[in-house]
Amino acid sequence: MIVTLVIVLALLCAALAWAFRKGPANLAAERWIRTRFDPAAHGLVPRDQLDPRRAGPEPDGAREAETRKAVDAAGDGDWPAVAAYVDAAGTDWDERWSRIELLTQIACRDDRWLTDWRTARPEDGDAGTVYALMLIHEAWAVRGSAYAHQVPDADMRQFRAMLPAAMAAAQQAADRAPHDPGPWVAMIMASRAMSYSHSQFRDLWQNLTARAPHHVAAHWQALQYWCAKWHGSDELMFDFAVRAVTQAPSGSLLPGVYLDALCEAGKRAGRSGVSGAQARARLEDIARRLDSVPQDHEDLPRLRHLLAHHLVEAGAHAAALEQFRHLGPYCGAAPWRDDEAGPVAAFDRARALAARGSTRG
């Protein structure tokens, strides 16, 4: 009982802080949230059940066990088992890339098993892709995540000197696995840092999409290339994102690339900037498209959180409320966890605004 009271008081304090920070025009909305918002009346879970620890439900147990087995195999130096783990993904290129990324994280800490794999099977494209991606990660570890003007000159020189070897390794992996888009995703990543021209980048992109036209991770990497902080602009980035949405097949997470574009633009503007009928219509279209994704997909909740946030910002309250119903108690994701009020308060306020807006029509 005491814990519940503390949570409610914290949420009320956060709501008041928001109201005064944003001005008198918002006082009526904040008063409604404090005094009239009943989550259950809108098909939402109670406030005291909100869970900031996770973005969504626990992942599938069988998948978790398979992943753990692969991690243990790498730790034991059992590279044949690791190779089989990647190969089991078949031509599900998104899943195969996810497994490559996991193995790369392990290799960045200890790559002895990868060295043995590459030595035993020098023609193996998967081993070559992991190696290329590891080199890219090692280069980025030197550079860091700061803006270019904040990176020490010596670190930037070392970073740039490391990239050609990573690109060469990815090209070699592509030669060994001509049908696999994975090496081309690695090349897309390296090309951004190597300042490829638009023409050079489009040549890489054409090669990648010839193999996997709807590769989700590849589109995210390309979005970074086309954004204003790298080699494009907001206009080029959103043109790319809109094409990705319209070309996405049913059941794909690809429409989420547009949500990532909104976040990218918002980082510079300090706000999402989503408004107007066209923006609302596009977000509502993305909501419908995400409904076709298998609802137990482990990456879906992250996109639903972003979508709910942007739908509220755009004034599409009924569609936002539906996203909050899908999300249930889980609020441990961006943008809520980045809010100074904390994920629980930020999530609860956003869903209350959605509820109020949908009630008012």
N, C-alpha and C positions, 0 to 999 in steps of 0.2 A: 504494500500500500504506500509506504514512504517513498520507495523507488519510483512508483508511478506518479506520485505527486511532484517529485523533483523534476521528472521529465516534462510534465505538463507546464510547470512554472518556467522551465528553461525555454520551452517553445513559446510561451506567452511573452517572455522578455525579448526573445529574438524577433517576434512579430512587431512589438512596439518599437524596437530599434530600427527595423526596416521602415516602419511608417514615418518616423520622425526624420530618418535619413533621406527618404524619397519625397517628403513634403506633404502638406495637408491634403492634397488631392487623393492620396492613398489611404487616408485615415478611415474612410468608410469601409474600404475593402478589408483593412486590417481589423476593424471592429467586427465585421462579419466573420472573419476567420476565428477571432477569439471567442465570440459569443454564440455563433450559430452554426459553425461548420461541424457537421456530424459525419465522420467518415463512413460509417455503416449505411447511412441513408443514400450514399452514392456508390455503394458496392465496393468500398475500400476497407482495408484492415484498420483496426483501432490504432491510435497513436502509440500506445505503449507496446505494440508489437513490431514497430519499425526496427529493422535490423541493418545497422551500418557496416556490418562485417563483410558483406558480400554484395555483388551486383545482382546475383540471381541464385537460383537453387543450386544445391550441391551437384557437381557433374556426375555423369553416369559412372557407376561403380566399375563396370567392366572396362570402360575406357581408361579410367584412372589406374586400374590394375595393369593394363597393357602398357601405359606410359611408365609406370613405376618399374615394370619388368625391363623396359628398354634402358631406363636410367641405370638400373642395377647392372645390366649387361655391359654398358659402357664403363662403369666403375670397375668391373671385373676384367676388363680387356677383351670381352667376348664380342669382337666386331662382327662375326657372322650373324649373331642374334640381332645386333644393331642394324645390319644391312637388311635382314629379313623384316624388321619393324618398318623400315621405310618402304620396302617393296610391297608390303601388305596393303599399302594405300592404293596400289594400282594406278589407274589414270584419273583418280580423283585428285586433280592437281592442287586444289586448295588444301586438302588434307595432307597430301605429300609434302607440300611446302611447310605446313605447320610442324610436321615431324622433323623436317630438315632444320627448321629454326630451333627446335628443342635440342637437337643434337649439337647444333652450333654453340648454344649456350654452355653445354657440357664441355665441348672441345676447347672453348676459351679458357676454361679452368684447368683442363688436363686433356691433352690431345694424343696421348700415347696410343690409345685404341684406334684413333683415326689414322695415325702414321702406319700402324700395322695393317689396317684395312687398305690404305692406298698402296702399300708395298705389295700386299698379297694380290690385289686386284687393281693394277694400274689403269685398266680400261673402264673402271666403274664410274659412271657419271654421277651417281649419288654421292660417293666419297669425294669426288672432285668438287661437287657443288658445296658440300659442307666445308671443305677446305677453303674454297673461294670466299664463302660467306664469313668464315672465321677470320680471314685476312682483312675483310672489310670492317668487321667489328673491332679488330685490333687497331686498325687505323683510326676509327672513330674514338676509341678509348684514349688515344693520344690527343686528338683534337678536343674532345669534350663536347658538351651540348651548348656552349655559349655561342653568341653571335660572333661572326668572323672577326669583327674589330676588337673583340674582347679576348681572343685567343693569342697567347704569346707567339711571336714570330717564329721562334725555334720549333714550337709544337706544330705550327701550321706547315712549316717546311717539311717536317718529318711526316706529317699526315699526308701531304701531297706526294711525297716520295714513295710512300707505301702503296698508293692506289694502283699504279700500273701493274704491279705483281698480282693484285687481287683481280683486276680486269682480265689479265692474261690467264689466270687460273680458271675464271668463269668461262672464258672462251674455249679453253681446252675441255672443260666439262661439257660444254655444248657440243663440241665435236664428238665426244664419246657417247652422248645421249641425245641424238638429233631430234627426237620427238618430245623431249622433256622441256617444259618452259622454265623449270627451276633455275638453270644457269643464266637464263635471260633476265630473270628477276634480279639476280645478283648483279648482272651488268647494269640494269636500270639503276640500282642503288649506287654503284660506283660512278656511273656517268654523271650523276648530279654533283658529286663532290669533285669530279674531274672537269667540271664546267663544259660539258658537251654543248655544242650549238643546238639550236632547235632542229636543224636538219639531221644532225648526227643522232639526236635523241629519237626522232621520229623513225629513223631506220631501225634502231633497236626495238622500238615499240611495235613496229610492223612485224619483226621477227617473233616477238613474244606473242602477240595476238594471233599470229598464224597458227600457233600451237595451243593457246588457251585464251580465247577472246574475252572471257569473263573472269579472269584470275583476280581474286579480291585483293590479295596482298600486293600484286603488281600494280593494280590501279591506285592503291594507297601510296606506293612509292612514286608513281608517276605524278600523282597529285602534288607531292612535295616538290617535284621538279618544276611544275607549272605555277607554283604559288609565288607571291611577290617577293618573299625573302630569299628565293633562290633564283630561278631563271625565267620567271613569268610575271604574271600580274593577277589581280583578283578576277579580271575579265577572262583571261586564259584559263585560270583555275576553274572558275564556275562553268565555263563552256565545256571543259573536259568532264566535270562532275555531272552536268546535266546529260551529256551523251552517255555516260556510264549508266545513269538511272534509266534512260529510255531504252537502252539496248540490253538491259539486264534480263535474263530469263527468269521465269517463275521459279521460286524457291531459292533464289540467290540472295546473299547478303550484300551484293554489289551496290544497291541503292544507298546503303549507309555511307558510301564515299561522299555523297552530297552533304551529309551531316558533318563529316570530317572537314569538308571545305568551309562550312559555316563556322566551325570552331577555329579553323586556321585564320580566317578573316577576322573573327572576333578577338583573337589574341592581339592584333595590332590596333583594332578600333576600340578595344576595351568594352565592347558590347556585341551582341549577336547581330544587330542590324536587320533582323527579320521582321518585315512588315508588309502590308499590302495584300490584295486578293491573290495576286500571282504567287507570292511566297506561300500563302496559306494553302493554295491549291496544290502546289508542288509537294509540300510537306504531307498533306493528306493523301496524295498519291503514293508517297513513300510508305506511309502507314499501311496502305492497302497492300503494297508489294511485300512488306515485311510479314504480313499475315500469311503469306504463302511459304515462308521459311519454316522448316520443321521446328515446332515450338520448344523442343528440348535441345536445340543447337546452343552450345555453350557460349557462343559469341553474340547471340541475339540480345540478351539483356543489356549489354553495353550500348547497343544502338537504340534500344527502346528508351533508355534513360536520356540520351541526347535528343531523341525525337520528342519525348514528352516536354523537355525543357524548351525546345524551339517552337513547338506547337503553342505552348503557353505564351511565349514571347510574341508569336504571330497573331494571337487572339483566336486561335482555333481550339476553343476550350473543350468542346464535345470530343473531338479527336484526341486531345491531350488526356482527358479523363479516361478514355478507353485504354491508353497506354499505361496509365497509373494502375488501372485494374489488372492489366497483364502483369505488371511488376510486383504487385502484392506488397509484402513487407520489406522488400530489399531496397536499400538506398545507398549501398557502399560503392558508388561509382561516380564518375564525372557526369554532370558538373557539381553535384551536391557536395562531394567530399572536398571540393576546392573552395567552398563558400566559407567565409569567416564565421558564419553562424553555426557551422557544423552540418554534417550530412542529414541528420534527422530533422533538424529545424528547417533547413533549406528544402528538402524533399516534401515535408508536410505542408509548408507554405505554398509551394508550387501546385501541389495537388488540390489544395483548398481553393486557390485561384481558379484552377480548372473547373472545380465543382461549382463555384459561384458563377463563373462565366457561362457555363452550360445551363445553369438554372435560369439565368437572366435572359438566355437566348441570344 
